[in-house]
Amino acid sequence: MYNTLWFSGAIIAAGSARGALEVGGDYSWRLITWLQALFSGLIILFCMFLPESPRWLYVNNRKEEAKRVLTTYHGGGNPDSPWVQLQLHEYETLLNEDGADKRWWDYRALFCDKPARYRWACNVLLSAFGQWAGNAVLSYFLGSVLDTAGYTDWVSQANITLINNCQQFCWAIVGAFLVERVGRRPLLLFSFSACSVVWLGMTIASSQFAASYAGDDAAGDPIYTNHAASKATLALIFMFGAVFSVGITPLQGLYCVEVLSFEQRAKGMAFSSFAVNAAGLLNQFAWPVSMEKIGWKTYIIFTIWDAVMFSVVYFVFPETKGRTVSFSLFLSPPSFSSHVCSQWHDSFSYTDFWYASSWKSWTRYSPPRAPSRRRRQRRSSQSPRQATSSTSRMSKGGMFTFVYFW
């Protein structure tokens, strides 16, 4: 739900801008500025009451405080909660108290080996892809897009912007609930492919609308005769907001974290923010010029580029559904074997995670269960040597199962 709340701010911004149109004068822009200052001030005040990161507390030798935070927010006040014990176990196993993430200048954890570079690349690519799907044009420069569709009135544009943000918020919430049911990769693949199809439709509709130009009226405003193409473009704008929000919006704040290991997380997310802002440079300086110079032909770029991003997600991005951070250390590019293991992995319970991630009992892949009557009879009839051999075979089988699972 984290990234979906972006639309709560967008709705307030669009609503205040729409209301300011009725005010007029200097208050039409002062109202928006005051609201920005208000919410920034609220963040300054309430951040003092936020709990410290338990991960940071643990690596800085404040383990009891870390346990108290986990108990309060993850264990419902129960220090013996399985969730609390699981996370503490992951901290103990995977956090290095002298790791690279403890030194602000040390970024070696992101590039130290091939798996680390692979996780870093997935993080940065999705951060940039989330800005380059064409969503920036349909948010920051929606007015220019609506001009190409024939909606030039300021009030109409403000109403469309407000309604679009509201419906995107609803679809983003739906996507957030689908993340655990459907998985990360399917949602990303659906969103990027659907965005490409929608941009193709917008290219066709906008070109048909532009071709219906019939001259200017007495006031100098252009006259277009194909009103159906105008309405189709508007409908496709709302469709793009829906397909983008249902998959990409909730995963921008989730997937980028999940692909990183514990030691990589802080600096990896700093790189994610850098990628978002670097991609934003293109949005700020390239697309306004493109919309001014070539108009609807800009949509051809988005149609092709969204298809390219779909291909990258399909061949590069791994599935992270149902994996703890310790399991994400072993992520690899999608393949048939990783798909099979992922399906097998999804059938495991979190109790199985505990056994599979424990270094002391790493040959056990499921909780022990009481032997059946037939098995007890067979064991009682075995000699000590046969029983030892059987136990050894079971141990090797468990080891093989664990290695194949990874």
C-alpha positions as CSV (number, residue, x, y, z in Angstrom):
1,M,0.0,0.0,0.0
2,Y,3.0,2.3,0.5
3,N,3.4,3.6,-3.1
4,T,-0.4,3.6,-3.7
5,L,-0.7,6.5,-1.3
6,W,1.0,8.7,-3.8
7,F,-2.4,9.2,-5.3
8,S,-3.8,10.6,-2.0
9,G,-1.4,13.5,-2.4
10,A,-2.2,13.8,-6.1
11,I,-5.9,13.9,-5.4
12,I,-5.4,16.7,-2.9
13,A,-3.2,18.6,-5.3
14,A,-5.6,18.2,-8.3
15,G,-8.6,19.1,-6.1
16,S,-7.0,22.2,-4.7
17,A,-5.9,23.3,-8.2
18,R,-9.5,22.7,-9.5
19,G,-10.9,24.7,-6.6
20,A,-8.4,27.5,-7.0
21,L,-9.6,28.1,-10.6
22,E,-12.9,29.4,-9.0
23,V,-11.0,31.7,-6.6
24,G,-9.0,33.7,-9.1
25,G,-6.3,36.2,-8.5
26,D,-3.1,35.5,-6.5
27,Y,-4.9,33.1,-4.2
28,S,-5.3,30.6,-7.1
29,W,-1.6,29.8,-6.7
30,R,-1.1,30.7,-3.1
31,L,-3.6,28.1,-2.0
32,I,-1.6,25.3,-3.6
33,T,1.7,26.7,-2.1
34,W,0.2,26.8,1.4
35,L,-1.0,23.2,1.2
36,Q,2.5,22.1,0.2
37,A,4.0,23.9,3.2
38,L,1.3,22.4,5.5
39,F,2.0,18.8,4.6
40,S,5.7,19.3,4.8
41,G,5.3,20.7,8.2
42,L,3.2,17.8,9.3
43,I,6.0,15.4,8.2
44,I,8.5,17.4,10.3
45,L,6.4,17.2,13.4
46,F,5.3,13.5,13.2
47,C,8.6,12.0,12.1
48,M,9.7,12.5,15.7
49,F,7.3,9.8,16.7
50,L,8.3,7.2,14.2
51,P,10.1,4.0,15.6
52,E,13.7,3.4,14.7
53,S,14.4,0.7,12.2
54,P,14.9,-2.6,14.0
55,R,17.5,-3.6,11.4
56,W,19.6,-0.5,12.2
57,L,19.2,-1.1,15.9
58,Y,20.3,-4.7,15.6
59,V,23.5,-4.0,13.7
60,N,24.4,-1.2,16.1
61,N,24.4,-3.6,19.1
62,R,21.0,-2.5,20.4
63,K,19.4,-5.9,20.0
64,E,16.9,-5.7,22.8
65,E,15.5,-2.5,21.4
66,A,15.2,-4.1,18.0
67,K,13.3,-7.0,19.6
68,R,11.0,-4.6,21.3
69,V,10.2,-2.8,18.1
70,L,9.5,-6.1,16.3
71,T,7.4,-7.3,19.2
72,T,5.3,-4.2,19.1
73,Y,4.7,-3.9,15.4
74,H,5.0,-7.4,14.1
75,G,4.3,-9.7,17.0
76,G,1.2,-8.0,18.5
77,G,3.0,-7.6,21.8
78,N,4.1,-11.3,21.9
79,P,7.9,-11.6,22.0
80,D,7.6,-15.3,21.2
81,S,5.6,-14.7,18.0
82,P,6.9,-16.8,15.0
83,W,7.2,-13.6,13.0
84,V,9.4,-11.9,15.6
85,Q,11.6,-15.1,16.0
86,L,11.9,-15.5,12.2
87,Q,13.0,-11.9,11.6
88,L,15.5,-12.0,14.5
89,H,16.9,-15.3,13.1
90,E,17.3,-13.6,9.7
91,Y,19.1,-10.6,11.3
92,E,21.4,-13.0,13.2
93,T,22.2,-15.0,10.1
94,L,22.5,-12.3,7.5
95,L,23.4,-9.1,9.1
96,N,27.1,-8.3,9.3
97,E,27.8,-5.9,12.2
98,D,30.9,-4.8,10.3
99,G,29.4,-4.9,6.8
100,A,29.7,-2.4,4.0
101,D,26.3,-0.8,4.8
102,K,27.8,0.5,8.1
103,R,30.1,2.9,6.2
104,W,28.5,5.7,4.2
105,W,31.1,5.7,1.5
106,D,31.3,1.9,0.9
107,Y,29.1,0.7,-2.0
108,R,31.0,-2.6,-2.6
109,A,28.0,-4.7,-1.4
110,L,26.1,-3.6,-4.5
111,F,28.9,-4.7,-6.9
112,C,31.0,-7.3,-5.1
113,D,29.8,-10.3,-7.2
114,K,27.5,-11.2,-10.0
115,P,24.4,-11.9,-7.9
116,A,24.8,-8.6,-6.1
117,R,25.1,-6.8,-9.5
118,Y,22.1,-8.6,-10.8
119,R,19.9,-7.6,-7.8
120,W,21.2,-4.0,-8.1
121,A,20.3,-4.0,-11.8
122,C,16.8,-5.2,-11.2
123,N,16.3,-2.5,-8.6
124,V,17.6,0.3,-10.8
125,L,15.8,-0.9,-13.9
126,L,12.4,-1.1,-12.3
127,S,12.9,2.3,-10.7
128,A,13.6,3.9,-14.1
129,F,10.9,1.8,-16.0
130,G,8.3,3.1,-13.6
131,Q,9.0,6.6,-14.8
132,W,9.3,5.9,-18.5
133,A,6.1,4.0,-19.3
134,G,4.4,7.3,-20.4
135,N,2.8,8.0,-17.0
136,A,4.8,11.3,-16.6
137,V,3.2,12.7,-19.8
138,L,-0.3,11.7,-18.6
139,S,0.2,13.3,-15.2
140,Y,2.6,16.3,-15.3
141,F,1.8,17.2,-18.9
142,L,-1.7,15.9,-19.2
143,G,-2.8,19.3,-20.3
144,S,-0.7,19.0,-23.5
145,V,-2.2,15.6,-24.2
146,L,-5.7,16.8,-23.7
147,D,-4.9,19.7,-26.1
148,T,-4.2,17.1,-28.8
149,A,-7.5,15.4,-28.1
150,G,-9.5,18.7,-28.3
151,Y,-10.1,19.4,-24.6
152,T,-8.5,22.8,-24.3
153,D,-10.7,24.4,-21.7
154,W,-8.9,24.8,-18.3
155,V,-11.8,23.7,-16.2
156,S,-12.4,20.6,-18.3
157,Q,-8.7,19.7,-18.0
158,A,-8.8,20.2,-14.2
159,N,-11.9,18.0,-13.9
160,I,-10.3,15.3,-16.0
161,T,-7.1,15.4,-14.0
162,L,-9.0,15.1,-10.7
163,I,-11.2,12.2,-11.9
164,N,-8.2,10.4,-13.4
165,N,-6.3,10.6,-10.1
166,C,-9.3,9.2,-8.2
167,Q,-9.8,6.2,-10.5
168,Q,-6.0,5.5,-10.5
169,F,-6.0,5.5,-6.7
170,C,-8.8,2.8,-6.7
171,W,-7.0,0.6,-9.2
172,A,-3.7,1.0,-7.3
173,I,-5.4,-0.3,-4.2
174,V,-6.8,-3.3,-6.2
175,G,-3.3,-4.0,-7.4
176,A,-1.9,-3.9,-3.9
177,F,-4.3,-6.7,-2.9
178,L,-3.4,-8.7,-6.0
179,V,0.3,-8.6,-5.4
180,E,0.3,-11.6,-3.0
181,R,-2.3,-13.5,-5.0
182,V,-1.0,-13.1,-8.5
183,G,2.7,-12.4,-8.0
184,R,5.1,-9.7,-8.9
185,R,6.1,-10.7,-12.4
186,P,2.6,-11.4,-13.8
187,L,1.4,-7.9,-12.6
188,L,4.5,-6.2,-14.1
189,L,4.1,-8.1,-17.4
190,F,0.4,-7.3,-17.6
191,S,0.9,-3.6,-16.9
192,F,3.8,-3.0,-19.4
193,S,2.1,-5.0,-22.2
194,A,-1.3,-3.3,-21.5
195,C,0.4,0.2,-21.5
196,S,2.0,-0.6,-24.9
197,V,-1.4,-1.6,-26.3
198,V,-3.1,1.5,-24.8
199,W,-0.5,3.8,-26.3
200,L,-1.0,2.2,-29.7
201,G,-4.7,2.9,-29.4
202,M,-4.0,6.5,-28.4
203,T,-1.7,6.9,-31.4
204,I,-4.4,5.8,-33.8
205,A,-7.1,7.8,-32.1
206,S,-5.1,11.0,-31.9
207,S,-3.9,10.7,-35.5
208,Q,-7.4,10.3,-36.7
209,F,-8.5,13.3,-34.6
210,A,-5.6,15.4,-36.0
211,A,-6.5,14.4,-39.5
212,S,-10.0,15.8,-39.0
213,Y,-8.7,19.4,-38.8
214,A,-11.1,21.7,-40.7
215,G,-9.6,25.1,-40.1
216,D,-10.0,27.8,-37.4
217,D,-13.1,29.6,-36.2
218,A,-13.5,33.4,-35.9
219,A,-11.6,33.4,-32.5
220,G,-8.7,31.5,-34.0
221,D,-9.4,28.2,-32.3
222,P,-8.9,25.0,-34.4
223,I,-12.0,23.1,-35.5
224,Y,-12.0,19.3,-35.6
225,T,-14.8,17.2,-37.0
226,N,-14.0,13.7,-35.6
227,H,-15.5,13.9,-32.2
228,A,-15.5,10.1,-31.8
229,A,-11.7,10.0,-32.0
230,S,-11.6,12.8,-29.3
231,K,-13.7,10.7,-27.0
232,A,-11.7,7.6,-27.7
233,T,-8.5,9.4,-26.7
234,L,-10.0,10.5,-23.5
235,A,-11.2,7.0,-22.7
236,L,-7.8,5.6,-23.4
237,I,-6.2,8.1,-21.0
238,F,-8.3,6.6,-18.2
239,M,-7.5,3.1,-19.4
240,F,-3.8,3.8,-19.2
241,G,-4.2,5.1,-15.7
242,A,-6.0,1.9,-14.7
243,V,-3.5,-0.6,-16.2
244,F,-0.5,1.3,-15.0
245,S,-1.8,1.7,-11.5
246,V,-2.9,-1.9,-11.0
247,G,0.6,-3.3,-11.5
248,I,3.4,-0.8,-11.6
249,T,2.3,1.6,-8.9
250,P,2.2,-0.9,-6.0
251,L,5.4,-2.6,-7.0
252,Q,7.5,0.5,-7.4
253,G,7.8,0.6,-3.6
254,L,7.8,-3.1,-3.0
255,Y,9.8,-5.0,-5.7
256,C,12.8,-2.6,-5.5
257,V,13.2,-3.5,-1.9
258,E,12.6,-7.2,-2.2
259,V,15.3,-7.9,-4.7
260,L,18.0,-6.4,-2.4
261,S,19.8,-8.3,0.4
262,F,20.0,-6.9,3.9
263,E,23.4,-5.4,3.4
264,Q,22.4,-3.8,0.1
265,R,19.1,-2.4,1.1
266,A,20.0,1.1,2.4
267,K,22.4,2.0,-0.4
268,G,20.4,0.1,-3.0
269,M,17.3,2.2,-2.3
270,A,19.5,5.3,-2.5
271,F,20.4,4.1,-6.0
272,S,16.7,3.6,-6.7
273,S,15.9,7.2,-5.8
274,F,18.8,8.3,-8.0
275,A,17.4,6.3,-10.9
276,V,13.9,7.8,-10.4
277,N,15.3,11.3,-10.4
278,A,17.6,10.6,-13.4
279,A,14.7,9.2,-15.3
280,G,12.7,12.3,-14.3
281,L,15.2,14.5,-16.1
282,L,14.0,13.0,-19.4
283,N,10.4,13.5,-18.4
284,Q,10.9,17.1,-17.4
285,F,13.0,18.3,-20.4
286,A,12.3,15.9,-23.3
287,W,8.6,15.2,-23.4
288,P,7.4,18.8,-23.3
289,V,9.5,19.6,-26.3
290,S,8.4,16.5,-28.0
291,M,4.7,17.2,-27.4
292,E,5.2,20.7,-28.8
293,K,7.2,19.7,-31.9
294,I,5.6,16.4,-33.0
295,G,2.4,16.2,-30.9
296,W,0.6,12.8,-31.0
297,K,3.6,11.2,-32.8
298,T,5.3,11.1,-29.3
299,Y,2.9,8.3,-28.4
300,I,4.7,6.0,-31.0
301,I,7.8,6.2,-28.8
302,F,5.9,5.1,-25.7
303,T,4.2,2.2,-27.7
304,I,7.6,0.8,-28.7
305,W,9.4,1.5,-25.4
306,D,6.7,-0.1,-23.3
307,A,7.1,-3.3,-25.5
308,V,10.8,-3.2,-24.9
309,M,10.3,-2.9,-21.1
310,F,7.9,-5.8,-21.2
311,S,10.7,-7.9,-22.8
312,V,13.2,-6.9,-20.2
313,V,10.8,-7.8,-17.4
314,Y,10.0,-11.2,-19.0
315,F,13.7,-12.2,-19.5
316,V,15.4,-10.5,-16.6
317,F,13.2,-9.9,-13.6
318,P,12.8,-12.8,-11.1
319,E,9.7,-13.6,-9.1
320,T,9.9,-12.6,-5.4
321,K,6.4,-13.7,-4.3
322,G,6.4,-15.6,-1.0
323,R,10.1,-15.2,-0.3
324,T,11.7,-13.9,2.8
325,V,14.7,-11.6,2.4
326,S,17.0,-14.5,3.2
327,F,15.5,-16.5,0.3
328,S,15.9,-13.5,-2.1
329,L,19.7,-13.8,-1.7
330,F,19.5,-16.7,-4.2
331,L,17.5,-14.9,-6.9
332,S,18.5,-15.7,-10.5
333,P,17.1,-14.7,-13.9
334,P,13.9,-16.4,-14.9
335,S,14.2,-19.8,-16.4
336,F,12.3,-23.1,-16.6
337,S,14.1,-24.5,-13.5
338,S,13.6,-21.3,-11.4
339,H,9.9,-21.3,-12.5
340,V,9.5,-24.9,-11.3
341,C,11.3,-24.2,-8.0
342,S,9.1,-21.0,-7.6
343,Q,6.0,-23.1,-8.0
344,W,7.3,-25.6,-5.5
345,H,8.3,-22.8,-3.2
346,D,4.8,-21.3,-3.2
347,S,3.5,-24.5,-1.6
348,F,5.7,-24.1,1.4
349,S,4.5,-22.6,4.7
350,Y,6.4,-20.1,6.7
351,T,7.3,-22.8,9.2
352,D,9.1,-24.5,6.3
353,F,11.0,-21.3,5.7
354,W,12.2,-21.5,9.2
355,Y,13.7,-24.9,8.7
356,A,15.0,-24.3,5.2
357,S,16.8,-21.1,6.2
358,S,18.3,-22.4,9.4
359,W,22.0,-23.2,9.1
360,K,21.8,-25.7,12.0
361,S,19.1,-27.8,10.4
362,W,19.6,-27.1,6.7
363,T,19.0,-30.6,5.6
364,R,15.4,-30.5,6.8
365,Y,13.0,-29.0,4.4
366,S,9.7,-29.5,6.3
367,P,8.7,-29.8,10.0
368,P,9.1,-33.3,11.5
369,R,6.0,-35.5,11.7
370,A,5.2,-38.6,13.7
371,P,6.0,-41.8,11.7
372,S,3.1,-44.0,10.5
373,R,2.4,-47.4,12.0
374,R,3.9,-49.2,9.0
375,R,7.1,-47.1,9.3
376,R,7.4,-47.8,13.0
377,Q,7.1,-51.5,12.3
378,R,9.7,-51.4,9.6
379,R,12.1,-49.5,11.8
380,S,11.6,-52.0,14.7
381,S,12.5,-54.9,12.4
382,Q,15.7,-53.2,11.1
383,S,19.1,-53.9,12.5
384,P,21.1,-50.9,13.9
385,R,23.3,-50.8,10.8
386,Q,20.2,-50.8,8.5
387,A,18.6,-48.0,10.5
388,T,21.8,-45.9,10.4
389,S,22.1,-46.5,6.6
390,S,18.4,-45.5,6.2
391,T,18.9,-42.3,8.3
392,S,22.0,-41.5,6.2
393,R,20.0,-41.9,3.0
394,M,17.3,-39.6,4.4
395,S,19.8,-37.0,5.3
396,K,21.4,-37.1,1.9
397,G,18.0,-37.0,0.3
398,G,17.1,-33.9,2.4
399,M,20.4,-32.3,1.4
400,F,19.7,-33.0,-2.3
401,T,16.2,-31.6,-2.0
402,F,17.4,-28.5,-0.3
403,V,20.1,-27.8,-2.9
404,Y,17.7,-28.5,-5.8
405,F,15.2,-26.2,-4.2
406,W,17.7,-23.3,-4.3
